[in-house]
Amino acid sequence: MEAGELEIGRTPRARYVYDADKRRMRKVVESAATTYFFDGGNVIADHDGSDALLASYVTPGLDANLSMTRGQDTYYYMRDGLGSIRNLLDVSESVA
Protein backbone atom coordinates (compact mmCIF):
# COMPACT_ATOMS: atom_id res chain seq x y z
CA MET A 1 0.00 0.00 0.00
CA GLU A 2 1.05 3.53 -0.67
CA ALA A 3 0.45 6.39 1.72
CA GLY A 4 0.30 10.14 1.22
CA GLU A 5 -0.07 13.05 3.59
CA LEU A 6 -1.51 16.50 3.16
CA GLU A 7 0.12 19.10 5.36
CA ILE A 8 -1.29 22.52 6.11
CA GLY A 9 1.40 24.60 7.74
CA ARG A 10 3.61 22.26 9.77
CA THR A 11 0.85 19.96 11.02
CA PRO A 12 -0.26 16.92 9.00
CA ARG A 13 -4.03 17.26 8.58
CA ALA A 14 -4.84 14.19 6.51
CA ARG A 15 -3.34 10.82 5.63
CA TYR A 16 -4.48 8.68 2.70
CA VAL A 17 -3.64 5.03 2.00
CA TYR A 18 -3.97 3.56 -1.52
CA ASP A 19 -3.77 0.01 -2.80
CA ALA A 20 -1.79 -1.20 -5.85
CA ASP A 21 -4.75 -0.27 -8.11
CA LYS A 22 -4.60 3.32 -6.80
CA ARG A 23 -7.92 3.03 -5.00
CA ARG A 24 -8.18 4.99 -1.77
CA MET A 25 -8.48 2.36 0.95
CA ARG A 26 -8.32 4.57 4.04
CA LYS A 27 -8.25 8.21 5.05
CA VAL A 28 -7.52 9.83 8.38
CA VAL A 29 -8.46 13.50 8.75
CA GLU A 30 -7.47 15.00 12.08
CA SER A 31 -8.24 11.90 14.19
CA ALA A 32 -11.27 10.58 12.25
CA ALA A 33 -10.50 7.45 10.20
CA THR A 34 -12.58 6.06 7.32
CA THR A 35 -11.88 2.72 5.63
CA TYR A 36 -13.38 1.96 2.21
CA PHE A 37 -14.51 -1.50 1.09
CA PHE A 38 -14.67 -2.38 -2.60
CA ASP A 39 -16.38 -4.83 -4.93
CA GLY A 40 -14.09 -4.59 -7.94
CA GLY A 41 -13.75 -0.88 -8.65
CA ASN A 42 -16.87 0.13 -6.73
CA VAL A 43 -16.95 1.39 -3.15
CA ILE A 44 -19.68 -0.59 -1.42
CA ALA A 45 -19.18 0.52 2.20
CA ASP A 46 -17.40 2.98 4.48
CA HIS A 47 -16.40 2.04 8.03
CA ASP A 48 -15.09 4.24 10.83
CA GLY A 49 -11.92 3.70 12.86
CA SER A 50 -13.75 1.24 15.16
CA ASP A 51 -14.89 -0.77 12.11
CA ALA A 52 -18.52 0.36 12.53
CA LEU A 53 -20.48 0.78 9.29
CA LEU A 54 -20.87 4.44 8.28
CA ALA A 55 -22.49 3.98 4.87
CA SER A 56 -23.29 1.32 2.29
CA TYR A 57 -23.77 1.90 -1.44
CA VAL A 58 -25.77 0.23 -4.21
CA THR A 59 -23.59 0.50 -7.29
CA PRO A 60 -24.36 -1.70 -10.31
CA GLY A 61 -21.34 -0.45 -12.26
CA LEU A 62 -18.30 1.80 -12.04
CA ASP A 63 -19.35 5.35 -11.12
CA ALA A 64 -23.04 4.40 -11.33
CA ASN A 65 -24.14 4.83 -7.71
CA LEU A 66 -27.89 4.41 -7.24
CA SER A 67 -28.25 4.84 -3.48
CA MET A 68 -26.43 5.35 -0.20
CA THR A 69 -27.64 4.20 3.22
CA ARG A 70 -26.34 5.87 6.39
CA GLY A 71 -27.84 4.46 9.57
CA GLN A 72 -31.58 4.08 8.93
CA ASP A 73 -31.65 6.71 6.15
CA THR A 74 -31.40 5.90 2.45
CA TYR A 75 -30.57 8.54 -0.16
CA TYR A 76 -30.85 8.29 -3.95
CA TYR A 77 -28.48 9.85 -6.48
CA MET A 78 -30.17 11.96 -9.17
CA ARG A 79 -28.33 12.51 -12.45
CA ASP A 80 -28.72 15.10 -15.18
CA GLY A 81 -28.81 14.38 -18.94
CA LEU A 82 -25.01 14.07 -19.05
CA GLY A 83 -24.94 11.53 -16.22
CA SER A 84 -23.46 13.93 -13.64
CA ILE A 85 -24.89 13.63 -10.13
CA ARG A 86 -26.83 16.80 -9.37
CA ASN A 87 -28.85 15.97 -6.26
CA LEU A 88 -29.19 13.48 -3.46
CA LEU A 89 -32.81 12.72 -2.52
CA ASP A 90 -34.16 11.17 0.67
CA VAL A 91 -37.10 8.74 0.74
CA SER A 92 -39.61 11.65 0.78
CA GLU A 93 -38.00 12.91 -2.46
CA SER A 94 -36.61 16.00 -0.72
CA VAL A 95 -33.14 17.20 -1.66
CA ALA A 96 -30.80 16.12 1.11
Residue pairs with C-beta under 8 A, 6 or more apart in sequence:
1 17
1 18
1 19
1 20
1 25
2 17
2 18
2 19
3 15
3 16
3 17
3 18
4 15
4 16
4 18
5 12
5 14
5 15
5 16
6 12
6 13
6 14
6 15
6 16
7 13
13 29
13 30
14 27
14 28
14 29
14 30
15 27
15 28
16 24
16 26
16 27
17 24
17 25
17 26
17 27
18 24
18 25
19 25
21 41
23 36
23 38
23 41
24 36
25 35
25 36
26 33
26 34
26 35
26 36
27 33
27 34
28 34
28 49
32 48
32 49
33 48
33 49
34 46
34 47
34 48
34 49
34 54
35 46
35 47
35 48
35 49
35 51
36 43
36 45
36 46
37 43
37 44
37 45
37 46
37 47
38 44
39 59
40 62
41 62
42 57
42 59
42 61
42 62
43 57
43 59
44 56
44 57
44 59
45 53
45 54
45 55
45 56
45 57
46 53
46 54
46 55
47 53
47 54
48 54
54 70
55 68
55 69
55 70
56 68
56 69
57 65
57 67
57 68
57 69
58 65
58 66
58 67
58 68
59 65
59 66
60 66
65 77
65 85
66 76
66 77
67 74
67 75
67 76
67 77
68 74
68 75
68 77
68 88
69 75
73 90
73 91
74 90
74 91
75 88
75 89
75 90
75 96
76 88
76 89
76 90
77 85
77 87
77 88
78 85
78 86
78 87
78 88
78 89
79 85
79 86
80 86
87 95
87 96
88 95
88 96
89 95
89 96
90 96
